[in-house]
Amino acid sequence: MELFDWSLLSSTIRMVTPILLAALGGALCARVGIFNVGLEGLVLVGAFSAIVGNHFTGNLFLAVLIAALVSIVFSLLFAYMTIRLRANEIVIGVAINFLALGLTTFALRAIFGVKGAFYDKDMAGLPTVEIPFIHDIPVIGGIISGHSPLVYFAFLVAILLYVFFYRTVTGFRVLAVGLNPVAARSLGLKVTGLQVLAIVMSGALCGIAGAQLSLGQVTMFTEGMTAGRGFIALVAMMMGQSHPLGILASSLLFGLMDALSIRLQGFSLPTQFTAMLPYVLTIAAMFFLKNKSQIGSDNQQSTR
């Protein structure tokens, strides 16, 4: 087995999807002046809801839809607490993470009667898509083709968000809310409505990220299976400066580390060592970001 080959890039594209979707969701919140620390919890409830939806409906589309809707419910709770009640967004985000962890653990035992993990050998995961003509191209076909629909959806969302932010009137309004909510409100923009909409869309993306994690990669659910991916998504968002294309690049870097950590397990390296690679990169990234101002950090003070 080689450490670096073309299949590593294919694994990177597959592994990056949950991080990319969650990071784009975090960018939506950041662009309206809200720092959403609850991405980890939103992805986790999405992962569990996707398994539950698939188990009871047997329909993968409904399972992904249920995952998005449940995460939206949690994001609405976050929006109500931070916008309506003006609670500290960091505290509420951490609370959402712990609520998701405890609730999914309880629901796993209440619904499926198991502890630790749920796996059904008869449960179908997300199908792979073979792109016509492209999958026949040597090397490139093996990298780009053969992934789940949500993988392509994640890259499409990154492009669409770029067009939305920088090529549409509504996108400019969203950016205005994040840059100066007081001025945006004075111009007649519905600041609160745009903030709630951004948080809801963030919840939907995190729910879909969870569905990819539990149905597109392993077709099972384990307690705390996000394993910090929501926090890695936050760092990817900050590295990309809340810019969709920047987030895409930073997420690919973290996806590469994730894929590389799995590849290294085949070289008889300790699992504990290989599993820590993405988090070592996360810590290193925070050192480079420590002196950079983040979008929304100052704006949040002006909304209080």
Stockholm file with secondary structure:
# STOCKHOLM 1.0

chainA/1-304         MELFDWSLLSSTIRMVTPILLAALGGALCARVGIFNVGLEGLVLVGAFSAIVGNHFTGNLFLAVLIAALVSIVFSLLFAYMTIRLRANEIVIGVAINFLALGLTTFALRAIFGVKGAFYDKDMAGLPTVEIPFIHDIPVIGGIISGHSPLVYFAFLVAILLYVFFYRTVTGFRVLAVGLNPVAARSLGLKVTGLQVLAIVMSGALCGIAGAQLSLGQVTMFTEGMTAGRGFIALVAMMMGQSHPLGILASSLLFGLMDALSIRLQGFSLPTQFTAMLPYVLTIAAMFFLKNKSQIGSDNQQSTR
#=GR chainA/1-304 SS CCSSSHHHHHHHHHHHHHHHHHHHHHHHHHHTTCCCTTHHHHHHHHHHHHHHHHHHHCCHHHHHHHHHHHHHHHHHHHHIIIIISCCCHHHHHHHHHHHHHHHHHHHHHHHHCCSSEECCTTCCCCCCBCCTTGGGSTTHHHHHSSBCHHHHHHHHHHHHHHHHHHHSHHHHHHHHHHHCHHHHHHTTCCHHHHHHHHHHHHHHHHHHHHHIIIIIISSSEETTTTTTHHHHHHHHHHHTTTCHHHHHHHHHHHHHHHHHHHHHGGGTCCHHHHHTHHHHHHHHHHHHHTTSCCTTHHHHHHHC
#=GC SS_cons         CCSSSHHHHHHHHHHHHHHHHHHHHHHHHHHTTCCCTTHHHHHHHHHHHHHHHHHHHCCHHHHHHHHHHHHHHHHHHHHIIIIISCCCHHHHHHHHHHHHHHHHHHHHHHHHCCSSEECCTTCCCCCCBCCTTGGGSTTHHHHHSSBCHHHHHHHHHHHHHHHHHHHSHHHHHHHHHHHCHHHHHHTTCCHHHHHHHHHHHHHHHHHHHHHIIIIIISSSEETTTTTTHHHHHHHHHHHTTTCHHHHHHHHHHHHHHHHHHHHHGGGTCCHHHHHTHHHHHHHHHHHHHTTSCCTTHHHHHHHC
//
